[in-house]
Amino acid sequence: MLKLNSHPAGRHFLQIPGPTNVPDRVLRAIDHPTIDHRGPEFQQLGLKVLSQIRQIFQTRHPVVIYPASGTGAWEAALVNTLSPGDRVLMVETGHFATLWKRLAERLGLSPEFLPGDWRHGA
């Protein structure tokens, strides 16, 4: 995966559009130790989630869970649908849009970046 920034590793914080109040029960759940993603407990959890997630999305068909960060999903979407040199229309809507553009450029794509801001739709 391409490195987009040089933020040091360390404690991670909830990074969603906000500010938002996080309920105490969610904060307490976040405080639990993580389970080994290669262990049997994670395998059982994954199988349970996959067997029941169709109901959430109201589909008969399998649902794929992509095991990566949002940036990993961005990269997968770009490299699996476009080729170096392809033109891409993008709209500047804030920090994540700028990161999306930088990733496209690093993959050899040619983004056309329309000016905008996070307060307005494209």
Sequence and secondary structure as in RCSB ss.txt:
>XXXX:A:sequence
MLKLNSHPAGRHFLQIPGPTNVPDRVLRAIDHPTIDHRGPEFQQLGLKVLSQIRQIFQTRHPVVIYPASGTGAWE
AALVNTLSPGDRVLMVETGHFATLWKRLAERLGLSPEFLPGDWRHGA
>XXXX:A:secstr
         S     SSS     HHHHHHHTS    TTSHHHHHHHHHHHHHHHHHHT SS      S HHHHHH
HHHHTT  TT EEEEE  SHHHHHHHHHHHHTT EEEEE   TTS  
